[in-house]
Amino acid sequence: MEPAIKVEGIGKKYVIKHKDNMKYDNNLQHLSVMAKKLMHPVKSTSKEDFWALQDINFEIMPGESIGLIGKNGAGKSTMLKLISRITEPTTGRIEINGTVSSMLEVGTGFNQELTGRENIYLNGAILGMRRTEIDKKFDEIVEFSEIDKFIDTPVKRYSSGMFVRLAFAVASHLEPDIMVVDEVLAVGDSRFQKKCLEQMAQSAQTGRTVIYVSHNMATIRQLCSRTIFLEKGRIGFIGSVDDGIDHYLSNGGKNELVKDVSAHPEYSWTSNEVHMTKVEMLDTQDCVYAYDEPIKARVTLQAKADIKQMTVRIDVTDRNHDYVGMSFSKPIADLKKGCTYEIEFAMGDHRLAPDSYYASVTVSTGNNFGTYSSLDFLSDIIAFDVLGMEVNGLRETWAQGWGHLHIPPVDVTSFKQL
């Protein structure tokens, strides 16, 4: 049997340009320098080669479900773009046997001016399907996406959640031979995420190849039969799911107090209406907290559009990236286009049990009725540890099977001998 995907010696190089960052005391000085450059051109930028991927080799057989895992910046999204033929490799070659349907970024593969209905037929045509074949799948796609009332609305008017629903429904129901899914599903609600995972599992059972990128190790365990672990653009491990996750977790690195996310790394998603640029942990030296100590952070963001009733959402997962819970803020304020804001927030009475955790941050628009639309998302951007309660100088232990919530001590109101 021929592999569905064969990757040989793949490398991907990007050229990074560094501009002249000279600062000027006034406009006259700036104009003088610019005039000299026009008269005597000099090199004002320097270039640097950055290899996002190097020496990548692997094969994926038809019907396999592969978990492509690795820390932020490991090259996962670049690998998916190469497989999806969105970009070309610098070195090496990729053989693909069959049609590929990709869901990488919200809106990828959609024409913004067309309606949802028109985009379904457009994507089907790209996959080589006849109109009659798409007709047979159309009702299933609309039903799965749950946006039937808006199917004849131009997709440029869709919320991020609507985009995700329709994009996944199209990618999974038009019966590609190979299905490629990035962590964009994190934008959807938990019920729809579960629905998508079940659909991907069903696709794999029918013989389709699935490549799935996620930082959520619980979903990797649930869906995948094998893992490919990328580390700094190279293959770190190929093999069983459990061993791959062990490699992933053992290369976690130190908790960071400040993260510059202005370049919007691969573990993020944005609607381009709001852009988080920095995340800072407050009142801590090492992101290690006592069980009753509030976890405080500051987020800097830029508004690219006028936003009404901005809210912040925090999603917490454990060391295995199993879901623990979430917390929403109430609507904070309206944002004005072109302005930069700082938001400080705290998870106060979190009651988390002793363990290592990750927190994802989402900026949304919300209202008092509990509905929201995601604007900017950073997955696992905060890593922190919670210590157990200290009693008589000894730190309590916590068994793995006891769960993640440290419920307050039982309040004994009466005790007597009978």
VEXNUSE-371756 format. One record per residue: x, y, z of N, C-alpha, C in turn. Coordinates in steps of 0.05 Angstrom, whole numbers, padded with zeros to 5 digits, always signed. Each point is the difference from the previous one (the first is absolute). Layout:
<atoms>
XYZXYZXYZ;...
</atoms>
This chain:
<atoms>
+00017-00024+00000-00017+00024+00000+00018+00025+00000;-00007+00019-00017+00015+00025-00002-00007+00018+00023;+00019+00015+00011-00006+00020+00021-00019+00021-00010;-00017+00010+00018-00016+00023-00008+00017+00025-00002;+00020+00002+00017+00019+00023+00000+00028-00011+00004;+00018+00008-00017+00029-00007+00003+00016+00026+00000;+00014+00005+00022+00016+00024+00002+00029-00007+00001;+00016+00011-00018+00028-00007-00003+00018+00025+00000;+00017+00002+00021+00020+00022+00001-00011+00028-00001;-00023+00004+00012-00013+00026-00002+00014+00021+00018;+00004+00023-00012+00009+00023+00015-00015+00025-00010;-00005+00018+00018-00013+00025-00008+00015+00024+00013;+00009+00017-00018+00016+00023+00009-00016+00026-00006;+00001+00018+00020-00011+00026-00004+00023+00021+00003;-00002+00021-00014+00020+00022+00002-00012+00022+00016;+00013+00006+00023-00010+00021+00018+00016+00025-00004;-00013+00022-00005+00013+00025-00004-00001+00017+00025;+00023+00011+00007+00002+00018+00024+00004+00028-00010;-00019+00018+00006+00001+00027-00010+00018+00017+00018;+00008+00023-00011+00015+00020+00015-00019+00013+00020;+00006-00004+00026-00018+00010+00021+00011+00026+00012;+00015+00015-00015+00011+00026+00010-00023+00019+00008;+00004+00012+00023-00020+00020+00010+00010+00028-00005;-00018+00018-00006+00007+00028-00007-00011+00019+00021;+00015+00022+00005-00008+00019+00020-00023+00017-00010;-00001+00005-00026-00022+00016-00011-00004-00006-00030;-00021+00011-00011-00006-00006-00028+00021+00010-00020;+00012+00023+00007+00021+00011-00018+00024-00019-00002;+00008-00011+00023+00022-00020-00001-00008-00024-00017;-00025-00009+00003-00010-00024-00015+00002+00006-00030;-00010+00024-00008+00000+00007-00028+00028+00002-00011;+00019+00011+00016+00027+00003-00008+00013-00027-00006;-00005-00019+00018+00011-00027-00003-00012-00014-00025;-00026+00003-00004-00013-00012-00023+00010+00012-00026;+00006+00026-00001+00011+00013-00024+00027-00012-00006;+00017-00004+00020+00027-00011-00004-00002-00028-00011;-00020-00015+00009-00003-00028-00010-00008+00000-00029;-00017+00019-00008-00008+00002-00028+00024+00007-00018;+00017+00017+00009+00023+00008-00015+00022-00021+00000;+00003-00013+00022+00021-00020+00004-00012-00025+00012;-00013-00016-00017-00014-00024+00011+00019-00019+00015;-00009-00008+00023+00015-00020+00016-00019-00021+00009;+00011-00022+00008-00016-00023+00010-00012+00007+00027;-00026+00003+00002-00013+00008+00025-00013-00024+00014;+00001-00023-00012-00012-00023+00012+00021-00023-00001;-00002-00018+00019+00016-00024+00001-00018-00024-00002;+00010-00022-00010-00017-00023-00004+00011-00024+00016;-00018-00017+00008+00007-00023+00016-00016-00024-00010;+00013-00022-00004-00014-00025-00008-00011-00014+00025;-00026-00006-00001-00012-00015+00022-00012-00026-00011;+00010-00022+00009-00011-00026-00008-00022-00009+00019;-00025+00002-00010-00023-00009+00016+00000-00030+00002;+00009-00014-00021+00001-00030+00000+00026-00008-00013;+00012-00022+00010+00025-00011-00012+00000-00030+00001;+00007-00013-00022+00005-00029-00001-00024-00016+00011;-00024+00006-00010-00024-00014+00009-00006-00023-00019;-00003-00024+00013-00006-00024-00015-00021-00017+00015;-00021-00007-00013-00020-00019+00012-00019-00009-00022;-00015-00022+00007-00021-00010-00017-00025-00003+00016;-00023+00005-00012-00026-00004+00013-00017-00017-00019;-00010-00022+00011-00015-00019-00016-00030+00007+00000;-00014-00008-00021-00029+00005-00002-00015-00010+00025;-00018+00016+00011-00015-00008+00023+00012+00006+00026;+00026+00010+00000+00012+00007+00026-00010+00027+00010;-00001+00003+00027-00006+00026+00012+00026+00008+00015;+00012+00021-00010+00026+00009+00010-00003+00025+00016;+00011+00000+00024+00002+00023+00017+00027+00014-00005;-00001+00024-00011+00025+00015-00004+00003+00019+00023;+00019-00005+00018+00002+00015+00025+00027+00012+00003;+00002+00019+00018+00025+00014+00005-00005+00027+00013;+00020+00011+00012-00004+00025+00014-00004+00023-00021;-00006+00023+00011-00005+00023-00017+00025+00007-00016;-00003+00004-00026+00022+00006-00018+00015-00024-00009;-00010-00024+00004+00014-00024-00008-00001-00005-00030;-00020+00012-00014-00002-00003-00029-00025-00016-00008;-00018-00004+00018-00024-00016-00006-00017+00012-00022;-00007+00026+00003-00017+00013-00019+00014+00002-00028;+00027+00004+00001+00014+00001-00026-00002-00027-00014;+00003-00022+00015-00002-00027-00011-00028-00004-00013;-00021+00009+00014-00027-00003-00011-00003+00016-00026;+00011+00024-00001-00002+00017-00024+00015-00013-00023;+00022-00014+00005+00014-00014-00021-00017-00024-00011;-00012-00015+00019-00016-00023-00008-00025+00010-00016;-00010+00023+00008-00024+00011-00013+00006+00015-00026;+00026+00001-00007+00009+00014-00024-00006+00030+00000;-00002+00011+00024-00003+00029+00003+00026+00014-00005;+00022-00013+00007+00027+00011-00005+00018-00023-00009;+00021+00006-00013+00018-00020-00011+00024-00004+00018;+00011-00024+00001+00024-00005+00017+00025+00012-00014;+00020+00007+00017+00025+00010-00010+00017-00023-00010;+00000-00023+00015+00014-00024-00008-00019-00024+00003;+00007-00022-00014-00016-00024+00004-00025-00002-00017;-00015-00021+00004-00025-00004-00015-00021-00013+00017;-00025+00005-00008-00023-00013+00014-00017-00014-00022;-00005-00026+00004-00018-00015-00018-00027-00003+00015;-00021+00008-00014-00027-00002+00012-00018-00017-00019;-00011-00021+00010-00018-00017-00015-00029+00004+00009;-00014+00017-00015-00028+00005+00008-00005+00030+00003;-00025+00007+00004-00008+00028+00003+00004+00009+00029;+00006+00025+00004+00006+00011+00026-00020+00023+00006;-00012-00002+00024-00017+00022+00009+00012+00011+00026;+00005+00026+00001+00014+00011+00023-00017+00021+00015;+00004+00000+00026-00012+00020+00017+00022+00011+00018;+00013+00021-00010+00024+00010+00014-00006+00026+00015;-00010+00020-00013-00006+00025+00012-00029+00007-00007;-00013+00014+00018-00028+00007-00005-00002+00016-00026;-00015-00010-00019-00004+00014-00025+00017-00010-00023;+00020-00018+00006+00017-00010-00021-00017-00016-00020;+00003+00005-00026-00014-00015-00020-00028+00011-00006;-00007+00022+00013-00027+00012-00004+00004+00027-00014;-00019+00005-00019-00001+00026-00013-00018+00018+00017;+00011+00022+00011-00015+00017+00019-00025+00012-00012;+00000+00004-00026-00023+00014-00013-00023-00020-00006;+00006-00026+00000-00021-00019-00007-00015-00008+00025;-00024-00011-00004-00016-00009+00022+00010-00027+00010;-00011-00009+00023+00007-00026+00010-00007-00022-00021;-00023+00002-00012-00009-00019-00020+00020-00001-00024;+00008+00023-00010+00018+00001-00022+00028-00011+00007;+00008+00005+00024+00026-00010+00009+00001-00030+00002;-00023-00012+00008-00002-00029+00001+00005-00012-00028;-00013+00011-00020+00004-00010-00027+00027+00006-00011;+00012+00023+00008+00027+00007-00009+00020-00020+00011;-00002-00007+00026+00019-00019+00012-00004-00028-00012;-00024-00007-00006-00005-00026-00013+00012-00002-00027;-00002+00022-00015+00012+00001-00027+00030-00002+00001;+00012+00013+00020+00030-00001+00004+00008-00029+00005;-00016-00015+00015+00006-00028+00005-00006-00019-00023;-00011+00012-00022-00005-00016-00024-00027-00014+00000;-00019+00010+00017-00026-00013+00001-00019+00013-00020;-00018-00016-00011-00021+00010-00018-00022+00014+00017;-00015+00017-00013-00021+00015+00014-00020-00019+00012;-00007-00022-00014-00020-00019+00010+00011-00014+00026;+00026-00004+00001+00012-00012+00024-00002+00019+00024;+00005+00025-00006-00002+00020+00022-00029+00004+00009;-00018-00002-00019-00029+00003+00007-00008-00021+00020;+00011-00025-00003-00007-00022+00019+00010+00005+00028;+00022+00015+00002+00012+00006+00026-00009+00026+00012;-00013+00017-00015-00005+00027+00008-00016+00002+00026;-00022-00015+00002-00017+00001+00024+00015-00010+00024;+00017-00020-00003+00016-00010+00023+00019+00021+00010;+00012+00014-00019+00019+00021+00008-00014+00023+00015;-00022+00009-00010-00015+00022+00013-00010-00009+00027;-00010-00025+00002-00010-00009+00026+00022-00003+00021;+00024-00009-00009+00022-00003+00019+00010+00027+00009;+00001+00020-00018+00011+00026+00006-00019+00016+00018;-00026-00006+00000-00020+00013+00017-00003+00030-00006;+00005+00007-00026-00003+00028-00007-00019+00003-00024;-00020-00017-00001-00019+00000-00023-00013+00027-00005;-00004+00016+00021-00013+00027-00004+00018+00019-00015;+00026-00006+00000+00019+00019-00011+00015-00011-00024;-00010-00022-00011+00014-00014-00022+00001+00017-00025;-00018+00019-00004+00000+00017-00023+00010+00028+00006;+00014+00003+00022+00013+00025+00008+00030-00001-00008;+00011+00022-00010+00029+00000-00007+00016-00007+00025;+00020-00017-00003+00015-00010+00023+00016+00022+00014;+00005+00023-00014+00014+00022+00013-00015+00011+00023;-00026-00006+00002-00016+00009+00022-00003-00021+00022;+00013-00022-00003-00001-00022+00020+00017+00007+00025;-00009-00009+00023+00017+00001+00024+00021-00022-00003;+00021+00001+00018+00020-00020-00001-00011-00028+00005;-00020-00002+00019-00012-00025+00005-00015-00012-00023;-00014+00017-00015-00015-00008-00024+00020-00010-00022;+00022+00015-00002+00021-00008-00020+00010-00028+00006;+00006-00005+00026+00011-00026+00008-00020-00022-00006;-00025+00004+00007-00021-00020-00004-00003-00008-00030;-00001+00021-00017-00004-00006-00028+00026-00012-00012;+00023+00011+00007+00025-00010-00011+00004-00030+00007;-00005-00007+00025+00004-00028+00007-00021-00018-00013;-00025+00010-00001-00020-00016-00014+00007-00006-00029;+00010+00020-00014+00009-00003-00027+00023-00019-00002;+00020+00004+00017+00025-00016-00001-00006-00030+00005;-00019-00005+00018-00005-00028+00008-00021-00015-00016;-00018+00015-00013-00022-00013-00014+00004-00003-00030;+00020+00014-00012+00004-00002-00028+00018-00024-00007;+00005-00017+00020+00013-00026-00004+00028+00002-00013;+00018+00016+00011+00027+00000-00010+00014-00026+00009;+00021-00007-00014+00016-00024+00009+00017+00007+00024;+00009+00025+00002+00017+00009+00022-00012+00025+00012;-00003+00000+00027-00012+00022+00014+00021+00012+00019;+00005+00026-00003+00021+00014+00016-00013+00021+00017;+00003-00002+00026-00013+00018+00019+00020+00012+00020;+00002+00026+00000+00017+00014+00020-00017+00007+00025;+00012+00013+00019-00013+00005+00025-00022+00022-00001;-00008+00007-00024-00020+00020-00004-00026-00008+00014;-00004-00026+00005-00025-00009+00014-00002+00012+00028;+00022+00010+00011-00001+00012+00026-00018+00024+00001;-00006+00012-00023-00017+00023-00001-00029-00007+00005;-00008-00024-00006-00028-00009+00004-00006-00006+00029;-00026-00004+00006-00007-00007+00027+00005-00030+00005;+00000-00008+00025+00008-00028+00008-00018-00021-00012;-00026+00006-00003-00019-00019-00011+00006-00005-00029;+00006+00022-00015+00006-00004-00028+00028-00013-00004;+00019+00006+00017+00026-00013-00001-00004-00031+00002;-00016-00008+00019-00005-00029+00004-00013-00012-00025;-00018+00015-00011-00014-00009-00025+00020-00004-00023;+00020+00019-00002+00020-00001-00021+00019-00024+00005;+00008-00005+00025+00018-00022+00005-00014-00027-00006;-00025-00002+00006-00015-00025-00007-00002-00003-00030;-00003+00022-00015-00001-00001-00029+00027-00009-00012;+00022+00011+00012+00027-00008-00010+00005-00029+00006;-00008-00010+00023+00004-00028+00007-00016-00018-00019;-00024+00009-00007-00016-00015-00019+00013+00000-00028;+00012+00022-00008+00013+00002-00025+00024-00020-00002;+00015-00002+00022+00023-00018+00001-00010-00029-00002;-00022-00006+00012-00011-00027+00000-00009-00009-00028;-00007+00020-00017-00008-00006-00027+00023+00000-00020;+00025+00002+00011+00023-00003-00017+00014+00026-00009;-00011+00022+00009+00013+00026-00006+00024+00005+00018;+00019+00015-00010+00024+00007+00016-00006+00027+00014;+00006+00001+00025-00004+00024+00016+00026+00009+00012;+00007+00026-00004+00024+00012+00014-00011+00022+00017;+00006-00002+00026-00013+00018+00019+00021+00013+00018;+00000+00027+00001+00018+00015+00017-00015+00010+00024;+00010-00004+00024-00013+00010+00024+00020+00001+00023;-00004+00019+00019+00014+00000+00025-00015-00015+00021;-00024-00009-00006-00017-00015+00019+00006-00029-00003;+00016-00011+00019+00008-00028-00002-00022-00019+00004;-00022+00009+00014-00023-00018+00003-00012-00006-00027;-00003+00020-00018-00011-00005-00026+00019-00016-00018;+00026+00004+00004+00020-00016-00015-00004-00030+00007;-00003-00005+00026-00004-00028+00009-00026-00011-00011;-00020+00016+00000-00027-00009-00008-00001-00006-00030;+00014+00016-00016-00004-00002-00029+00022-00015-00015;+00025+00002+00010+00023-00008-00017+00010-00028+00006;+00011-00013-00021+00012-00026+00002+00031+00001+00002;+00011+00024-00008+00029+00003+00000+00006+00030+00002;+00024+00006+00010+00008+00028+00003+00026+00006-00014;+00002+00025-00010+00026+00011-00010+00006+00024+00017;+00022-00001+00015+00007+00022+00018+00022+00017-00014;-00006+00025-00004+00019+00019-00012+00013+00016+00022;+00026+00004-00002+00015+00016+00019+00020+00018-00015;-00005+00027+00002+00017+00020-00013+00004-00006-00030;-00022-00008-00013+00001-00004-00029+00010-00027-00009;+00005-00018+00018+00010-00026-00007-00017-00022+00013;+00002-00024-00011-00014-00023+00012+00013-00007+00026;-00016+00000+00021+00010-00008+00027-00008-00028+00006;-00023-00009-00010-00009-00027+00005-00023-00007-00019;+00000-00025-00008-00023-00011-00015-00007-00027+00012;-00025-00003+00009-00007-00025+00012-00027+00001+00014;-00003-00016+00021-00025-00003+00014-00010+00026+00012;-00026+00002+00005-00011+00024+00011+00011+00006+00028;+00001-00021+00017+00009+00004+00028+00029+00010+00000;+00017-00013-00016+00029+00008+00000+00003+00028-00012;-00016+00007-00020+00002+00026-00012-00008+00022+00020;-00022-00005+00015-00008+00019+00020+00021+00003+00022;+00013-00022+00008+00021+00001+00019+00023+00018-00009;+00007-00002-00026+00021+00018-00011-00010+00029+00001;-00025+00004-00007-00011+00027+00000+00001+00013+00028;-00009-00016+00020-00001+00011+00027+00028+00003+00012;+00019-00017-00006+00026+00001+00011+00017+00022-00012;-00010+00013-00021+00015+00022-00013-00016+00026+00004;-00013+00002+00023-00017+00023+00006+00015+00026+00005;+00024-00001+00012+00015+00025+00005-00010+00014+00025;+00012+00022+00007-00006+00015+00024-00024+00019-00005;-00016+00004+00022-00021+00019-00002+00011+00028-00004;-00012+00015-00019+00009+00026-00007-00018+00022+00013;+00013+00021+00010-00015+00021+00013-00010+00020-00020;+00014+00005-00022-00008+00019-00020+00002-00013-00028;-00021+00002-00016+00001-00011-00027-00008+00022-00020;+00018+00005-00018-00006+00019-00022-00013-00016-00022;-00026+00006-00005-00015-00014-00020-00008+00018-00023;+00015+00022-00003-00007+00019-00021+00001-00011-00028;+00018-00020-00004+00002-00013-00026-00022-00021-00005;-00017-00004+00020-00022-00019-00001+00010-00028-00008;+00011-00014+00019+00012-00026-00006-00021-00021-00008;+00010-00024-00006-00018-00020-00012-00020-00011+00020;+00004+00005+00026-00020-00010+00018-00022+00020+00005;-00004+00018-00019-00021+00021+00003-00019-00001-00023;-00021+00015+00004-00020+00005-00022-00010+00028+00004;-00005+00015-00021-00011+00027+00003-00020+00006-00022;-00019+00017+00006-00020+00010-00019+00011+00025-00014;+00023+00010+00009+00012+00024-00010-00016+00025+00008;-00018-00003+00019-00014+00023+00012+00013+00009+00026;+00012-00020+00014+00015+00006+00025+00025-00018-00001;+00022+00011+00010+00025-00014-00001+00014+00002+00027;+00002-00022+00015+00015+00000+00024+00030+00000-00007;+00015+00017+00013+00029+00002-00006+00019-00008+00022;-00010-00001+00025+00017-00008+00022-00016-00012+00022;+00011-00021+00013-00013-00012+00024+00021+00000+00022;-00007+00012+00023+00019+00001+00023-00013-00012+00025;+00015-00016+00014-00009-00010+00026+00008+00019+00022;-00018+00006+00018+00004+00020+00021+00003-00013+00027;+00015+00014+00018+00003-00008+00028+00011-00028+00003;+00018-00008-00017+00012-00027+00002+00028+00001-00012;+00018-00018+00010+00027-00002-00011+00003-00024-00018;-00017-00020+00003+00004-00025-00014-00026-00014-00009;-00023+00015+00002-00026-00012-00008-00007-00024+00017;+00008-00001+00025-00007-00021+00019-00017+00013+00022;-00024-00011+00004-00019+00013+00018-00009-00019+00023;-00005+00012+00023-00012-00015+00021-00030-00006-00007;-00011-00019+00012-00027-00009-00007-00021+00023+00002;+00005+00019+00019-00019+00021+00004+00010+00027-00010;+00021+00000-00017+00012+00024-00010-00012+00007-00027;-00009+00025-00004-00012+00008-00026+00021-00001-00022;-00008-00007-00024+00017-00001-00023-00006+00025-00017;+00020+00018-00001-00005+00026-00013+00016+00003-00025;-00012+00014-00020+00014+00004-00025-00008+00027-00012;+00016+00009-00019-00006+00024-00014+00003-00005-00030;-00020+00008-00016+00000-00004-00029+00000+00028-00013;+00018+00003-00019+00000+00025-00017-00012-00007-00027;-00018+00016-00009-00013-00005-00026-00005+00025-00016;-00002-00004-00026-00005+00022-00018-00027-00005-00014;-00016+00022-00001-00026-00002-00013+00003+00008-00030;-00006-00019-00018+00001+00005-00028-00027+00010-00011;-00020-00001+00017-00027+00008-00007-00015+00010+00025;-00022+00013-00003-00016+00008+00023-00014-00026+00010;+00002-00005+00026-00011-00024+00012-00018+00007+00023;-00024-00012+00001-00019+00005+00021+00002-00023+00021;+00000+00007+00025-00002-00018+00023+00021-00023-00002;+00025+00008+00002+00021-00020+00000+00000-00016+00025;+00005-00026-00002+00003-00017+00023+00025-00016-00002;+00009-00012+00022+00023-00018+00001-00009-00027+00010;+00010-00021-00013-00006-00028+00008+00026-00014+00005;+00001-00016+00022+00023-00016+00006-00008-00029+00000;+00015-00017-00015-00005-00029+00000+00025-00013+00012;-00005-00018+00020+00022-00013+00014+00000-00030-00007;+00025-00010-00006+00004-00028-00004+00022-00010+00018;+00001-00026+00005+00021-00011+00017+00025-00007-00015;+00020-00013+00013+00025-00006-00013-00003-00018-00024;-00021-00016-00002-00006-00016-00023-00017+00014-00021;-00006+00025+00006-00018+00016-00017-00029-00010+00000;-00007-00014+00021-00028-00007+00005-00014+00024+00011;-00025+00004-00009-00014+00024+00007-00008+00001+00029;+00005+00023+00014-00007+00003+00028-00025+00018+00003;+00001+00023-00013-00023+00018+00002+00006+00027-00013;-00020+00017+00001+00003+00027-00012-00013+00021+00018;+00008+00025-00005-00011+00022+00014-00003+00024-00019;-00024+00013+00001-00005+00023-00016+00000+00025+00018;+00009+00022-00011-00005+00026+00013-00027+00011-00008;-00010+00019+00014-00023+00015-00009+00010+00019-00022;-00018+00011-00017+00009+00020-00019+00016+00022+00013;+00024+00005-00011+00019+00018+00013-00004+00029-00009;+00002+00003-00027-00001+00027-00011-00003-00002-00030;-00005+00023-00013+00001+00002-00029+00028+00008-00008;+00009-00010-00023+00027+00007-00011-00003+00018-00024;+00019+00019-00002+00000+00018-00023+00022-00008-00019;-00006-00001-00026+00019-00007-00020+00026+00017+00001;+00023-00014-00001+00025+00015+00001+00012+00004+00027;-00015-00007+00021+00010+00004+00028+00012-00026+00011;+00019+00004+00019+00013-00022+00014-00010-00001+00029;-00005-00023+00010-00011-00003+00027+00016-00020+00016;-00001+00003+00027+00011-00020+00018-00023-00010+00018;-00001-00026+00003-00021-00012+00017+00014-00016+00021;-00005+00005+00025+00010-00017+00022-00023-00016+00011;+00004-00026+00004-00021-00017+00011+00012-00021+00019;-00017-00011+00015+00009-00020+00020-00020-00023+00002;+00011-00024+00002-00017-00023+00007+00003-00003+00030;-00019+00009+00015+00002+00002+00029-00004-00027+00014;-00025-00005+00006-00007-00025+00015-00001-00023-00020;+00023-00007-00012-00001-00020-00021-00003-00029+00010;+00009-00005+00025-00003-00026+00012+00013-00023-00016;+00021+00006-00014+00013-00021-00016+00017-00018+00018;-00001-00025-00005+00016-00020+00015+00029+00002-00008;+00019-00010+00016+00028+00001-00007+00006-00015-00027;+00012+00015-00019+00006-00012-00026+00013+00022-00017;+00007-00007-00024+00009+00019-00020-00023+00006-00020;-00003+00025-00007-00023+00008-00016+00009+00018-00023;-00018+00002-00020+00003+00020-00021-00026+00016-00001;+00002+00025-00008-00023+00017-00004+00001+00012-00028;-00023-00001-00014-00003+00013-00025-00016+00026+00004;+00006+00021-00015-00014+00025+00003-00015+00007-00026;-00025+00007+00003-00016+00008-00023-00012+00028+00006;+00002+00018-00019-00014+00025+00001-00024-00002-00018;-00023+00008+00011-00025-00004-00015-00018+00025+00002;-00020+00001-00016-00022+00018+00005-00022-00016+00014;-00012+00011+00020-00020-00015+00015-00023+00018+00008;-00019-00012+00013-00023+00015+00011-00010-00013+00025;-00019+00012+00013-00010-00011+00025-00017-00025-00002;-00005-00008-00025-00016-00024-00005+00017-00025-00004;+00027+00003+00001+00017-00023-00001+00009-00008-00028;-00006+00016-00020+00010-00007-00027+00025+00016-00005;+00018-00011-00017+00025+00014-00005+00010-00007-00028;+00019+00016-00010+00014-00006-00025+00029+00005+00004;+00017-00021-00005+00028+00002+00005+00013+00020-00020;+00019+00016+00011+00015+00019-00016+00029-00006-00002;+00012-00010+00022+00028-00007+00000+00005-00022+00020;+00017-00020-00007+00003-00023+00017+00029-00009+00001;+00010-00005+00025+00027-00010+00004-00002-00026+00016;+00008-00022-00013-00002-00026+00013+00023-00005+00018;-00006-00009+00025+00020-00008+00020+00022+00021+00004;-00008+00025-00001+00020+00022+00001+00011+00003+00028;-00015-00009+00020+00009+00002+00028+00005-00028+00011;+00024-00005+00011+00006-00025+00013+00006+00006+00029;-00013-00015+00018+00004+00005+00029-00004-00025+00016;+00009+00000+00025-00002-00022+00018-00014+00009+00025;-00016-00019+00012-00013+00005+00025+00010-00019+00021;+00007+00010+00023+00010-00017+00022-00023-00008+00019;+00005-00021+00014-00020-00010+00019+00000+00017+00026;-00020-00004+00016-00003+00014+00025+00023-00009+00020;+00010+00019+00014+00021-00006+00020-00013-00002+00028;+00004-00023+00013-00011-00005+00026+00023-00009+00019;+00004+00016+00022+00021-00006+00019+00028-00003-00014;+00005+00017-00019+00026+00000-00013+00003-00021-00022;-00021-00016-00005+00002-00021-00020-00019+00007-00023;+00009-00005-00024-00016+00006-00024-00017-00025-00006;-00026+00004-00003-00018-00023-00005+00006-00013-00027;-00005-00025-00002+00003-00014-00026-00028-00002-00012;+00000-00005-00026-00026-00001-00015+00001-00022-00020;-00017-00020+00004+00000-00023-00018-00012+00008-00027;+00011-00013-00022-00008+00008-00027-00030-00004-00004;-00012-00020+00013-00028-00006-00005-00019+00017+00016;+00010+00019+00015-00018+00016+00017-00012+00024-00015;+00006+00004-00025-00011+00022-00015+00016+00025+00002;-00011+00022-00011+00015+00025-00002-00010+00022+00017;-00022-00005+00015-00011+00021+00017+00006-00006+00030;+00011+00019+00014+00005-00003+00028-00024+00012+00015;-00019-00017+00005-00025+00010+00014+00008+00008+00029;-00011+00022+00010+00007+00009+00027-00005-00022+00021;+00015+00000+00022-00004-00021+00021-00029-00002+00009;-00007-00024+00007-00027-00005+00010-00003+00015+00027;-00022+00014+00003-00005+00015+00024-00017-00017+00019;+00013-00012+00020-00014-00017+00019-00014+00017+00020;-00027-00001+00001-00016+00017+00017-00008-00012+00026;+00004-00027+00002-00008-00013+00026+00015-00026+00003;+00009-00007+00024+00012-00025+00006-00005-00007+00029;-00011-00024+00005-00006-00008+00027-00001-00030+00002;+00007-00010+00024-00001-00029+00005-00028-00008+00007;-00010-00022-00011-00027-00009+00006+00001-00025+00018;
</atoms>
